[in-house]
Amino acid sequence: MEYPNCPKCKSEYTYEDGNMFICPECAYEWSKEEEKNKKEEGIVRDSNGNVLKDGDTVIVIKDLKVKGASNPIKQGTKVKNIRLVEGDHDIDCKIDGFGAMSLKSEFVKKG
């Protein structure tokens, strides 16, 4: 099972303890119910917690490997005119040099 990243420090090393998720890096605890409600809201947030909407411009916050491409998408790449979609990769966009792409909102910040 894949656990959600910590909402406070964005750590990927969270774990489950009963009905709670716990972050070992910052000791933040949140309930499974909070996580469920966050996903049900349908609000897409960037890595800093800012709400994203269709047409926004975002900036990639870390190098992202792309299957089938020889080069990664570099940190700092600006992506214009995003479109929000349902699913694990919740941003559809076009990136210069890569073409149509789906990104996870946790790897971008609003630009």
DSSP file (Angstrom, degrees, kcal/mol; ACC not computed):
  #  RESIDUE AA STRUCTURE BP1 BP2  ACC     N-H-->O    O-->H-N    N-H-->O    O-->H-N    TCO  KAPPA ALPHA  PHI   PSI    X-CA   Y-CA   Z-CA
    1    1 A M              0   0    0      0, 0.0     2,-0.5     0, 0.0     0, 0.0   0.000 360.0 360.0 360.0 141.1    0.0    0.0    0.0
    2    2 A E        -     0   0    0      0, 0.0     0, 0.0     0, 0.0     0, 0.0  -0.847 360.0-149.4 -97.7 125.4    1.2    3.5   -0.8
    3    3 A Y        -     0   0    0     -2,-0.5    11,-0.1    11,-0.2     2,-0.0  -0.612  22.9-103.2 -92.2 152.7    0.9    6.0    2.1
    4    4 A P        -     0   0    0      0, 0.0    10,-0.2     0, 0.0    -1,-0.1  -0.355  38.4-102.9 -71.7 153.5    0.3    9.7    1.5
    5    5 A N        -     0   0    0      1,-0.1     7,-0.2     8,-0.1     6,-0.1  -0.391  49.8 -85.8 -68.8 154.5    3.1   12.2    1.9
    6    6 A C     >  -     0   0    0      5,-2.5     4,-1.7     1,-0.2    -1,-0.1  -0.434  31.0-146.0 -62.7 127.9    3.1   14.3    5.1
    7    7 A P  T  4 S+     0   0    0      0, 0.0    -1,-0.2     0, 0.0    -2,-0.1   0.719  95.7  46.2 -68.9 -18.9    0.9   17.3    4.7
    8    8 A K  T  4 S+     0   0    0      3,-0.1    -2,-0.0     1,-0.1    -3,-0.0   0.928 133.1   8.6 -89.7 -51.7    3.3   19.4    6.9
    9    9 A C  T  4 S-     0   0    0      2,-0.1    -1,-0.1    19,-0.0    -3,-0.0   0.435  91.5-124.3-113.1  -1.0    6.8   18.6    5.7
   10   10 A K     <  +     0   0    0     -4,-1.7    -5,-0.1     1,-0.2     2,-0.0   0.619  50.4 164.2  68.2  15.8    6.0   16.6    2.5
   11   11 A S        -     0   0    0      1,-0.1    -5,-2.5    -6,-0.1     3,-0.3  -0.356  34.7-151.8 -63.8 142.6    8.1   13.6    3.6
   12   12 A E  S    S+     0   0    0     -7,-0.2    -9,-0.2     1,-0.2    -1,-0.1   0.432  79.4  85.2 -92.9  -0.2    7.4   10.4    1.7
   13   13 A Y        +     0   0    0      2,-0.0    -1,-0.2    -7,-0.0    -8,-0.1  -0.093  59.1 138.7 -95.9  35.6    8.3    8.2    4.7
   14   14 A T        -     0   0    0     -3,-0.3     2,-0.3   -10,-0.2     9,-0.2  -0.350  30.6-166.7 -75.8 160.1    5.0    8.2    6.5
   15   15 A Y  E     -A   22   0A   0      7,-2.2     7,-2.9    -2,-0.1     2,-0.4  -0.943  20.0-108.9-144.2 167.1    3.5    5.1    8.0
   16   16 A E  E     +A   21   0A   0     -2,-0.3     2,-0.3     5,-0.2     5,-0.2  -0.789  24.9 178.4-102.2 137.5    0.2    3.9    9.4
   17   17 A D  E >   -A   20   0A   0      3,-2.9     3,-1.4    -2,-0.4     2,-0.5  -0.834  65.3 -59.5-138.6  98.5   -0.6    3.3   13.1
   18   18 A G  T 3  S-     0   0    0     -2,-0.3    -2,-0.0     1,-0.2    -1,-0.0  -0.539 121.5 -13.6  67.0-117.7   -4.1    2.2   13.7
   19   19 A N  T 3  S+     0   0    0     -2,-0.5    13,-2.0    -3,-0.1    14,-0.4   0.149 125.5  80.3-101.8  17.3   -6.4    4.9   12.4
   20   20 A M  E <   -AB  17  31A   0     -3,-1.4    -3,-2.9    11,-0.2     2,-0.4  -0.880  65.9-140.5-125.1 153.7   -3.6    7.5   12.0
   21   21 A F  E     -AB  16  30A   0      9,-3.4     9,-2.0    -2,-0.3     2,-0.4  -0.905  25.2-162.7-104.8 143.4   -0.8    8.4    9.6
   22   22 A I  E     -AB  15  29A   0     -7,-2.9    -7,-2.2    -2,-0.4     7,-0.2  -0.983  14.8-146.7-132.1 139.5    2.5    9.4   11.2
   23   23 A C     >  -     0   0    0      5,-2.2     4,-1.7    -2,-0.4     5,-0.2  -0.920   4.9-162.1-103.0 118.4    5.5   11.3    9.8
   24   24 A P  T  4 S+     0   0    0      0, 0.0    -1,-0.1     0, 0.0   -10,-0.1   0.691  86.6  56.6 -73.4 -16.3    8.8   10.1   11.4
   25   25 A E  T  4 S+     0   0    0      1,-0.1   -11,-0.0     3,-0.1    -2,-0.0   0.895 127.0  11.6 -83.5 -40.6   10.6   13.2   10.2
   26   26 A C  T  4 S-     0   0    0      2,-0.1    -1,-0.1   -15,-0.0     0, 0.0   0.433  95.1-124.3-116.7  -1.4    8.5   16.0   11.8
   27   27 A A     <  +     0   0    0     -4,-1.7     2,-0.2     1,-0.2     0, 0.0   0.663  54.1 156.9  67.3  19.2    6.3   13.8   14.1
   28   28 A Y        -     0   0    0     -5,-0.2    -5,-2.2    -6,-0.0     2,-0.4  -0.557  23.4-162.8 -75.2 139.1    3.1   15.2   12.5
   29   29 A E  E     +B   22   0A   0     -2,-0.2     2,-0.3    -7,-0.2    -7,-0.2  -0.974  13.5 169.0-124.8 139.3    0.0   12.9   13.0
   30   30 A W  E     -B   21   0A   0     -9,-2.0    -9,-3.4    -2,-0.4     2,-0.1  -0.987  31.7-108.2-147.0 153.5   -3.2   13.0   11.0
   31   31 A S  E  >  -B   20   0A   0     -2,-0.3     4,-1.7   -11,-0.2   -11,-0.2  -0.373  21.1-121.8 -83.5 158.0   -6.2   10.7   10.8
   32   32 A K  H  > S+     0   0    0    -13,-2.0     4,-2.5     1,-0.2     5,-0.2   0.831 114.8  60.2 -62.4 -32.1   -7.2    8.5    7.8
   33   33 A E  H  > S+     0   0    0    -14,-0.4     4,-2.7     2,-0.2    -1,-0.2   0.902 102.3  50.5 -63.9 -42.3  -10.5   10.5    7.8
   34   34 A E  H  > S+     0   0    0      2,-0.2     4,-2.2     1,-0.2    -1,-0.2   0.911 111.7  48.3 -60.9 -42.4   -8.7   13.8    7.2
   35   35 A E  H  X S+     0   0    0     -4,-1.7     4,-1.9     2,-0.2    -2,-0.2   0.904 111.6  49.7 -64.6 -42.0   -6.8   12.2    4.3
   36   36 A K  H  X S+     0   0    0     -4,-2.5     4,-2.1     1,-0.2    -2,-0.2   0.922 111.6  48.2 -62.9 -44.9  -10.0   10.7    2.9
   37   37 A N  H  X S+     0   0    0     -4,-2.7     4,-1.5     1,-0.2    -1,-0.2   0.872 108.6  54.7 -64.1 -37.3  -11.8   14.1    3.1
   38   38 A K  H  X S+     0   0    0     -4,-2.2     4,-0.5     1,-0.2     5,-0.5   0.906 111.3  44.2 -63.3 -41.6   -8.9   15.9    1.5
   39   39 A K  H >< S+     0   0    0     -4,-1.9     3,-0.7     1,-0.2    -1,-0.2   0.855 111.4  53.9 -71.3 -34.8   -9.0   13.5   -1.5
   40   40 A E  H 3< S+     0   0    0     -4,-2.1    -1,-0.2     1,-0.2    -2,-0.2   0.755  93.1  71.9 -72.4 -23.8  -12.8   13.8   -1.7
   41   41 A E  H 3< S-     0   0    0     -4,-1.5    -1,-0.2    -5,-0.2    -2,-0.2   0.834  91.9-141.5 -61.4 -32.3  -12.8   17.5   -1.9
   42   42 A G    <<  +     0   0    0     -3,-0.7     2,-0.5    -4,-0.5    -1,-0.1   0.569  52.1 140.4  80.2   8.2  -11.4   17.4   -5.4
   43   43 A I        -     0   0    0     -5,-0.5     2,-0.5     8,-0.0    -1,-0.3  -0.735  42.9-148.1 -86.9 129.1   -9.1   20.4   -4.7
   44   44 A V        -     0   0    0      8,-0.5     8,-3.2    -2,-0.5     2,-0.3  -0.864  17.2-171.7-101.0 128.0   -5.7   20.0   -6.3
   45   45 A R  B     -C   51   0B   0     -2,-0.5     6,-0.2     6,-0.2     5,-0.0  -0.882  17.2-127.9-119.3 149.9   -2.8   21.7   -4.4
   46   46 A D    >   -     0   0    0      4,-2.5     3,-1.6    -2,-0.3    63,-0.2  -0.127  47.3 -81.1 -81.0-173.9    0.8   22.2   -5.3
   47   47 A S  T 3  S+     0   0    0     61,-2.8    62,-0.1    58,-0.5    59,-0.1   0.710 132.1  49.5 -65.3 -20.2    3.8   21.2   -3.1
   48   48 A N  T 3  S-     0   0    0     60,-0.3    -1,-0.3     2,-0.1    61,-0.1   0.401 121.7-103.4 -97.9   1.1    3.3   24.4   -1.0
   49   49 A G  S <  S+     0   0    0     -3,-1.6     2,-0.2     1,-0.3    -2,-0.1   0.481  71.7 145.3  91.5   3.0   -0.4   23.9   -0.5
   50   50 A N        -     0   0    0      1,-0.1    -4,-2.5    -5,-0.0    -1,-0.3  -0.537  54.8-112.1 -74.8 140.6   -1.6   26.5   -2.9
   51   51 A V  B     -C   45   0B   0     -6,-0.2     2,-0.3    -2,-0.2    -6,-0.2  -0.559  31.9-151.1 -74.3 131.0   -4.8   25.7   -4.8
   52   52 A L        -     0   0    0     -8,-3.2    -8,-0.5    -2,-0.3     2,-0.3  -0.748  14.7-177.4-101.2 151.2   -4.3   25.0   -8.5
   53   53 A K    >   -     0   0    0     -2,-0.3     3,-1.8   -10,-0.1    29,-0.2  -0.944  40.2 -71.6-140.9 164.3   -6.9   25.6  -11.2
   54   54 A D  T 3  S+     0   0    0     -2,-0.3    29,-0.2     1,-0.2    27,-0.1  -0.255 117.2  25.5 -55.0 137.8   -7.1   25.1  -15.0
   55   55 A G  T 3  S+     0   0    0     27,-3.4    26,-0.6     1,-0.3    -1,-0.2   0.311  88.8 136.4  91.2  -8.4   -4.9   27.5  -17.0
   56   56 A D    <   -     0   0    0     -3,-1.8    26,-2.2    26,-0.2     2,-0.4  -0.205  52.6-126.6 -66.8 161.9   -2.4   28.2  -14.2
   57   57 A T        -     0   0    0     23,-0.2    54,-3.0    24,-0.2     2,-0.3  -0.945  31.2-175.9-107.8 133.2    1.4   28.3  -14.7
   58   58 A V  E     -DE  79 110C   0     21,-2.8    21,-3.5    -2,-0.4     2,-0.4  -0.857  18.7-138.1-127.6 162.7    3.5   26.0  -12.5
   59   59 A I  E     -DE  78 109C   0     50,-2.8    50,-2.2    -2,-0.3     2,-0.2  -0.984  24.2-120.0-123.3 132.0    7.2   25.3  -12.0
   60   60 A V  E     - E   0 108C   0     17,-2.4    16,-3.2    -2,-0.4    48,-0.2  -0.529  19.9-160.1 -70.4 131.6    8.7   21.8  -11.6
   61   61 A I        +     0   0    0     46,-2.3     2,-0.3    -2,-0.2    14,-0.1   0.552  68.4  19.9 -96.5  -8.5   10.4   21.6   -8.2
   62   62 A K  S    S-     0   0    0     45,-0.5    -1,-0.1    12,-0.1     2,-0.1  -0.989  93.0 -82.9-153.3 157.6   12.7   18.6   -8.8
   63   63 A D        -     0   0    0     -2,-0.3     2,-0.5    12,-0.1    11,-0.2  -0.416  46.2-156.3 -61.0 131.9   14.2   16.7  -11.8
   64   64 A L  B     -F   73   0D   0      9,-2.5     9,-2.8    -2,-0.1     2,-0.2  -0.959   9.2-135.1-118.5 122.3   11.6   14.2  -13.1
   65   65 A K        -     0   0    0     -2,-0.5     2,-0.5     7,-0.2     5,-0.1  -0.497  18.5-152.5 -71.1 142.3   12.6   11.1  -15.0
   66   66 A V    >   -     0   0    0      3,-0.2     3,-2.0    -2,-0.2     2,-0.1  -0.977  18.1-119.4-121.4 123.7   10.4   10.5  -18.1
   67   67 A K  T 3  S+     0   0    0     -2,-0.5     3,-0.1     1,-0.3     0, 0.0  -0.385  99.5  13.3 -60.1 131.4    9.9    7.0  -19.4
   68   68 A G  T 3  S+     0   0    0      1,-0.3     2,-0.4    -2,-0.1    -1,-0.3   0.399 105.2 106.3  84.4  -3.5   11.2    6.7  -23.0
   69   69 A A    <   -     0   0    0     -3,-2.0    -1,-0.3     1,-0.1    -3,-0.2  -0.862  63.1-145.9-110.2 145.7   13.1   10.0  -22.8
   70   70 A S  S    S+     0   0    0     -2,-0.4    -1,-0.1    -3,-0.1    -2,-0.0   0.765  85.2  47.3 -79.3 -24.7   16.9   10.4  -22.6
   71   71 A N  S    S-     0   0    0     -6,-0.0    -5,-0.2     3,-0.0     2,-0.1  -0.888  81.1-125.5-117.9 147.4   16.7   13.5  -20.5
   72   72 A P        -     0   0    0      0, 0.0     2,-0.6     0, 0.0    -7,-0.2  -0.380  35.4 -96.7 -79.7 166.5   14.7   14.3  -17.4
   73   73 A I  B     -F   64   0D   0     -9,-2.8    -9,-2.5    -2,-0.1     2,-0.1  -0.783  53.8-125.7 -78.7 121.6   12.4   17.3  -17.0
   74   74 A K    >   -     0   0    0     -2,-0.6     3,-1.8   -11,-0.2   -14,-0.2  -0.356  19.0 -98.4 -77.5 148.6   14.7   19.7  -15.1
   75   75 A Q  T 3  S+     0   0    0      1,-0.2   -14,-0.2   -14,-0.1    -1,-0.1  -0.383 111.5  33.4 -57.6 137.8   13.9   21.5  -11.9
   76   76 A G  T 3  S+     0   0    0    -16,-3.2    -1,-0.2     1,-0.3     2,-0.2   0.366  79.0 148.4  93.5  -4.3   12.7   25.0  -12.6
   77   77 A T    <   -     0   0    0     -3,-1.8   -17,-2.4   -17,-0.2     2,-0.5  -0.477  43.3-136.0 -65.1 128.5   11.0   24.1  -15.9
   78   78 A K  E     -D   59   0C   0     -2,-0.2     2,-0.5   -19,-0.2   -19,-0.2  -0.753  17.0-164.6 -90.3 129.9    8.0   26.4  -16.3
   79   79 A V  E     -D   58   0C   0    -21,-3.5   -21,-2.8    -2,-0.5     3,-0.3  -0.967   9.3-159.8-118.2 118.8    4.8   24.7  -17.4
   80   80 A K        +     0   0    0     -2,-0.5    14,-0.5    14,-0.4   -23,-0.2  -0.650  60.5  13.8-100.6 154.2    2.0   27.0  -18.8
   81   81 A N  S    S-     0   0    0    -26,-0.6    -1,-0.2    -2,-0.2   -24,-0.2   0.924  76.2-169.2  55.7  58.7   -1.7   26.5  -19.2
   82   82 A I        -     0   0    0    -26,-2.2   -27,-3.4    -3,-0.3     2,-0.4  -0.318  11.9-146.9 -74.3 160.7   -2.2   23.3  -17.1
   83   83 A R  E     -G   92   0E   0      9,-2.4     9,-3.4   -29,-0.2     2,-0.3  -0.998  13.1-135.1-129.6 127.1   -5.4   21.3  -17.1
   84   84 A L  E     +G   91   0E   0     -2,-0.4     2,-0.3     7,-0.2     7,-0.2  -0.635  29.3 173.8 -85.3 137.4   -6.5   19.5  -13.9
   85   85 A V        -     0   0    0      5,-1.9     2,-0.2    -2,-0.3    -2,-0.0  -0.884  34.1 -96.2-136.0 165.6   -7.8   15.9  -14.3
   86   86 A E  S    S+     0   0    0     -2,-0.3     2,-0.2     5,-0.0     3,-0.2  -0.523  77.2  53.3 -78.5 150.7   -8.8   13.0  -12.0
   87   87 A G  S    S-     0   0    0     -2,-0.2    -2,-0.1     1,-0.2     3,-0.1  -0.609 100.0 -53.7 122.1-178.0   -6.3   10.4  -11.0
   88   88 A D  S    S+     0   0    0      1,-0.2     2,-1.0    -2,-0.2    -1,-0.2   0.920 130.0  49.3 -65.1 -46.8   -2.9    9.9   -9.6
   89   89 A H  S    S+     0   0    0     -3,-0.2    15,-0.3    15,-0.1    -1,-0.2  -0.831  76.4 179.2 -93.3  99.5   -1.2   12.2  -12.1
   90   90 A D        +     0   0    0     -2,-1.0    -5,-1.9    12,-0.1     2,-0.4   0.319  52.0  71.0 -95.1   8.9   -3.6   15.1  -11.7
   91   91 A I  E     -GH  84 103E   0     12,-2.0    12,-2.8    -7,-0.2     2,-0.4  -0.988  56.1-167.6-126.4 125.5   -2.1   17.7  -14.1
   92   92 A D  E     +GH  83 102E   0     -9,-3.4    -9,-2.4    -2,-0.4     2,-0.3  -0.912  29.2 140.4-104.5 138.5   -2.2   17.4  -17.9
   93   93 A C  E     - H   0 101E   0      8,-2.5     8,-2.8    -2,-0.4     2,-0.4  -0.948  49.0-109.5-160.6 176.0    0.1   19.8  -19.8
   94   94 A K  E     - H   0 100E   0    -14,-0.5     2,-0.5    -2,-0.3   -14,-0.4  -0.992  28.0-162.7-120.0 130.3    2.4   20.3  -22.7
   95   95 A I  E >>  - H   0  99E   0      4,-2.5     4,-2.9    -2,-0.4     3,-2.5  -0.955  28.2-110.1-116.4 128.4    6.1   20.8  -21.9
   96   96 A D  T 34 S+     0   0    0     -2,-0.5    -2,-0.0     1,-0.3     0, 0.0  -0.319 106.0  14.5 -55.6 128.6    8.5   22.3  -24.5
   97   97 A G  T 34 S+     0   0    0      1,-0.1    -1,-0.3    -2,-0.0    -3,-0.0   0.244 130.1  53.5  89.6 -12.5   10.8   19.5  -25.7
   98   98 A F  T <4 S-     0   0    0     -3,-2.5     2,-0.2     1,-0.2    -2,-0.2   0.626  87.1-152.5-123.0 -29.1    8.7   16.7  -24.3
   99   99 A G  E  <  +H   95   0E   0     -4,-2.9    -4,-2.5     2,-0.0    -1,-0.2  -0.574  58.5  10.8  88.3-152.7    5.1   17.2  -25.6
  100  100 A A  E    S+H   94   0E   0     -6,-0.2     2,-0.3    -2,-0.2    -6,-0.2  -0.375  76.4 169.9 -66.0 139.1    2.0   16.2  -23.8
  101  101 A M  E     -H   93   0E   0     -8,-2.8    -8,-2.5    -2,-0.1     2,-0.4  -0.987  32.3-139.9-151.4 151.2    2.6   15.1  -20.3
  102  102 A S  E     -H   92   0E   0     -2,-0.3     2,-0.3   -10,-0.2   -10,-0.2  -0.977  27.4-174.9-114.9 133.4    0.9   14.1  -17.0
  103  103 A L  E     -H   91   0E   0    -12,-2.8   -12,-2.0    -2,-0.4     2,-0.4  -0.865  26.6-118.2-124.9 158.1    2.4   15.4  -13.8
  104  104 A K    >   -     0   0    0     -2,-0.3     3,-1.8   -15,-0.3   -15,-0.1  -0.812  22.8-133.0 -92.2 137.7    1.7   14.9  -10.1
  105  105 A S  G >  S+     0   0    0     -2,-0.4     3,-1.4     1,-0.3   -58,-0.5   0.732 101.2  70.5 -63.5 -22.7    0.8   18.1   -8.3
  106  106 A E  G 3  S+     0   0    0      1,-0.3    -1,-0.3   -60,-0.2   -60,-0.1   0.635  95.4  54.8 -70.1 -12.5    3.2   17.3   -5.5
  107  107 A F  G <  S+     0   0    0     -3,-1.8   -46,-2.3   -47,-0.0   -45,-0.5   0.216 103.6  62.6-105.5  13.8    6.1   17.9   -7.8
  108  108 A V  E <   -E   60   0C   0     -3,-1.4   -61,-2.8   -48,-0.2     2,-0.3  -0.929  60.4-153.6-133.5 159.1    5.2   21.5   -8.9
  109  109 A K  E     -E   59   0C   0    -50,-2.2   -50,-2.8    -2,-0.3     2,-0.1  -0.968  37.9 -95.3-128.5 150.9    4.7   24.9   -7.3
  110  110 A K  E      E   58   0C   0     -2,-0.3   -52,-0.3   -52,-0.2   -58,-0.0  -0.405 360.0 360.0 -65.4 134.8    2.4   27.6   -8.5
  111  111 A G              0   0    0    -54,-3.0   -53,-0.2   -32,-0.2    -1,-0.1   0.401 360.0 360.0-115.5 360.0    4.4   30.1  -10.6
